[in-house]
């Protein structure tokens, strides 16, 4: 494979992985407020796990218990889990707003 084709293949793999992730989320998408709250709790736990392990192994390290092909840098892991948490927060905020609990501004 030529050096020029490698970035294209890597990009295609990343796009495929992202599409699979979106499809998986849609299949298990929380629909009720209770399910959305459960999803929020789960994502909070995953952020805690990522940060806790990163403190043990360093941001530039990785979880040595994962198989070679599944390893990612801990800093990347934290970013991924934070994105999932932001998605969960958005779902819960929207659901609460619909039920008459409008968003409030944070106190300065």
Secondary structure, DSSP 8 states (H G I E B T S, - for coil): --HHHHHHHHHHHHHHHHHHHHHHHHHT---SHHHHHHHHHHHHHHHHHHHHHHHHH-TT---TTS-GGG---HHHHHHHHHHHHHHHHHHHHHHHHHTT--------
